[in-house]
Amino acid sequence: MDCEVAVVGGGIGGLTVAALLAERGVDVCLLERESRVGGCAANFEKFDYSFEQGYGLYASWQPNEIHARVFSELPVEPPETRFLEPSYIVRLPDQSEVALISNTEKFEENLRSVFPECSAEAVEFYRRLVEVGAALRRTFQHTPDILTSSEAQQANTLLREDRISAEIIGAPQQTTADRLQAVSQRFRGFVDVQLQALAQAPSSVVGYLPAALALTAPLEGMFAIRGGAGALADRLAESITQSGGRVRLDAPVLRLAYDSAGQARGLDLLSGETLTASRAIISNLTVWDTYGKLIGLNRTPSVIRQQLKTLHSWGAYLLYLAMDEDAAERIGSDHILALTEWSGEGQYDPERQHLMFAAAPAWDSRAPLGKRAVTVHAFTEVDDWFTFHTDETELEAKDQTMLEQCWQRLHSAIPELGSSIEVIDTATPRTFYDLTRRRLGMVGSVAPALPGSQSLPGYVTSLPNVFLISDTTSPGGLASLTQAALVLANHLTNR
Ligand SMILES: Cc1cc2nc3c(=O)[nH]c(=O)nc-3n(C[C@H](O)[C@H](O)[C@H](O)COP(=O)(O)OP(=O)(O)OC[C@H]3O[C@@H](n4cnc5c(N)ncnc54)[C@H](O)[C@@H]3O)c2cc1C
């Protein structure tokens, strides 16, 4: 079977680029190994509950933002989204809290009362961040690939933003921590727990520009999607077929197929079939799996092999919980990001300090009457889940220990829950590996750096007709993945 562009993987990244290409007249075939699309964004269903595998917090669904931009091209309607106010609450170890809301005056008042020891500096940090974030968002509308373009191109483009372009142009070299010198450790903990959630790394690692986008998204306003991110995946798949593209489920890809000159010409499927792609092959696999499985490590340049060894992303441990509706009313926000311990002078430790509580909204409870589906997320090192055990019993014991620790931390952070919540199931990095085949079940974007992120777009691989669309090469979250998909679709259709 032939096509112009073959896409390996039906996560949000693969689906978005395939939907755009199909609507622009390209003959696209998307291959997904599972019996449904969505990857990390697909929901987990059990006992009449439908759980999101993530936080259920989606940025950039406002008119004129990236999702509206993409759906304006597609033949299907976007899923229903609703504005969340607050986007979430950050709860600190002393039970004080800051609500991330769009009302600047109230937000700054909240900052001043929770961080009296550095109130002026904390407010100033956010004011600068908001200006830089807004300038970047304006720039995305005419130059979607600004963050990955060369410094010279950035300088040219940002001349339009002359009031703060000097600050932006100088910023790529700076981490967020460089801008936090004047604040207290408490305020830094407040920033770290958010960056860890939104960009998978703390302020000592995340650059100032990606931080400006990530940290201001909850102030711009975040959204819930009816049916969760799985509904977005289904809508994109529908769009591909309506535009004449093909979506093949239960179609695991083994590797790239090469011709005698060593050019990638298509894909070998596990079924024994070979699919020819005359124009391009797009991998929606992680950066490790794109080289390790599709391209083949023997064809991967040694410099990239070395780089891949230095990259790391986290594993996720999830609790799927059933909560009584009255507990949701007591808590007051569907999303609570808990900093469960102060950092002291040491480094931020996500395994010890971070817990995210995310309840489905009242208008889309994804649960039997009077209940809500809740997902709680903790970070975990993936190696422990793959080397720890010698048999399934040890793995189950580790799962049980982790569950007990998270359960206790959850009740300390959110005592209002009381006995109104019960465990339905858990997910570990092994579960994510089984569901998506991501290397060691690692999820989210990578640290310390993305390959080629200084000057080359994230979609470039070592082969001229093979491209990458993955959250491991974009800063984190579906909005930036969608942005990256648009950039790749534009590149392949010369826009
Ligand atoms: C705990 C957690 C919370 C999150 N919360 C949010 C949130 O609130 N808001 C937000 O915007 N983002 C959130 N995210 C991020 C977001 O969900 C992910 O970044 C995104 O879904 C990843 O999409 P992807 O397309 O890069 O890859 P994936 O979802 O990994 O998709 C890759 C696809 O490729 C398929 N595949 C793999 N191997 C093969 C093969 N050999 N052949 C064919 N197919 C194959 C897989 O089955 C999968 O469907 C969260 C992530 C996590 C882990």
The ligand as a MOL file (V3000), in Angstrom:
LIG
                    3D

  0  0  0     0  0            999 V3000
M  V30 BEGIN CTAB
M  V30 COUNTS 53 58 0 0 0
M  V30 BEGIN ATOM
M  V30 1 C 0.5840 12.7040 34.1350 0
M  V30 2 C 0.4010 13.5880 32.9470 0
M  V30 3 C -0.4300 14.6890 33.0160 0
M  V30 4 C -0.6250 15.4920 31.8920 0
M  V30 5 N -1.5270 16.5040 31.9820 0
M  V30 6 C -1.6930 17.3200 30.9140 0
M  V30 7 C -2.6310 18.3770 30.9650 0
M  V30 8 O -3.3600 18.5610 31.9410 0
M  V30 9 N -2.7190 19.2110 29.8980 0
M  V30 10 C -1.9470 19.0400 28.7760 0
M  V30 11 O -2.0590 19.8390 27.8510 0
M  V30 12 N -1.0720 18.0160 28.6860 0
M  V30 13 C -0.9350 17.1550 29.7280 0
M  V30 14 N -0.0560 16.1190 29.6520 0
M  V30 15 C 0.7800 15.9680 28.4440 0
M  V30 16 C 0.1130 15.2340 27.3010 0
M  V30 17 O -0.8660 14.3320 27.7180 0
M  V30 18 C 1.1790 14.4680 26.5090 0
M  V30 19 O 2.3280 15.2640 26.3930 0
M  V30 20 C 0.6780 14.1140 25.1150 0
M  V30 21 O -0.5460 13.4390 25.1800 0
M  V30 22 C 1.7220 13.2770 24.3800 0
M  V30 23 O 1.3390 13.1080 23.0420 0
M  V30 24 P 2.3270 12.5740 21.9240 0
M  V30 25 O 1.5990 12.6960 20.6370 0
M  V30 26 O 3.6530 13.2540 22.0040 0
M  V30 27 O 2.6700 11.0640 22.2670 0
M  V30 28 P 1.8650 9.7820 22.7940 0
M  V30 29 O 0.6380 10.1510 23.5050 0
M  V30 30 O 2.8800 8.9600 23.5070 0
M  V30 31 O 1.4320 9.0290 21.4510 0
M  V30 32 C 2.2600 8.1620 20.7400 0
M  V30 33 C 1.3880 7.1140 20.0510 0
M  V30 34 O 2.2280 6.2560 19.2790 0
M  V30 35 C 1.7400 4.9240 19.3860 0
M  V30 36 N 2.8240 3.9940 19.0660 0
M  V30 37 C 3.9350 3.7200 19.8050 0
M  V30 38 N 4.7050 2.8050 19.1730 0
M  V30 39 C 4.0820 2.5260 17.9940 0
M  V30 40 C 4.4050 1.6700 16.8930 0
M  V30 41 N 5.5220 0.9430 16.8740 0
M  V30 42 N 3.5440 1.6170 15.8620 0
M  V30 43 C 2.4030 2.3580 15.8460 0
M  V30 44 N 2.0580 3.1720 16.8710 0
M  V30 45 C 2.8870 3.2640 17.9190 0
M  V30 46 C 1.2900 4.8430 20.8430 0
M  V30 47 O 0.3970 3.7580 21.0580 0
M  V30 48 C 0.6390 6.2120 21.0360 0
M  V30 49 O -0.7220 6.1990 20.7000 0
M  V30 50 C 0.1080 15.2570 30.7140 0
M  V30 51 C 0.9740 14.1590 30.6410 0
M  V30 52 C 1.1010 13.3290 31.7370 0
M  V30 53 C 2.0000 12.1420 31.6260 0
M  V30 END ATOM
M  V30 BEGIN BOND
M  V30 1 1 1 2
M  V30 2 1 2 3
M  V30 3 2 2 52
M  V30 4 2 3 4
M  V30 5 1 4 5
M  V30 6 1 4 50
M  V30 7 2 5 6
M  V30 8 1 6 7
M  V30 9 1 6 13
M  V30 10 2 7 8
M  V30 11 1 7 9
M  V30 12 1 9 10
M  V30 13 2 10 11
M  V30 14 1 10 12
M  V30 15 2 12 13
M  V30 16 1 13 14
M  V30 17 1 14 15
M  V30 18 1 14 50
M  V30 19 1 15 16
M  V30 20 1 16 17
M  V30 21 1 16 18
M  V30 22 1 18 19
M  V30 23 1 18 20
M  V30 24 1 20 21
M  V30 25 1 20 22
M  V30 26 1 22 23
M  V30 27 1 23 24
M  V30 28 2 24 25
M  V30 29 1 24 26
M  V30 30 1 24 27
M  V30 31 1 27 28
M  V30 32 2 28 29
M  V30 33 1 28 30
M  V30 34 1 28 31
M  V30 35 1 31 32
M  V30 36 1 32 33
M  V30 37 1 33 34
M  V30 38 1 33 48
M  V30 39 1 34 35
M  V30 40 1 35 36
M  V30 41 1 35 46
M  V30 42 1 36 37
M  V30 43 1 36 45
M  V30 44 2 37 38
M  V30 45 1 38 39
M  V30 46 1 39 40
M  V30 47 2 39 45
M  V30 48 1 40 41
M  V30 49 2 40 42
M  V30 50 1 42 43
M  V30 51 2 43 44
M  V30 52 1 44 45
M  V30 53 1 46 47
M  V30 54 1 46 48
M  V30 55 1 48 49
M  V30 56 2 50 51
M  V30 57 1 51 52
M  V30 58 1 52 53
M  V30 END BOND
M  V30 END CTAB
M  END
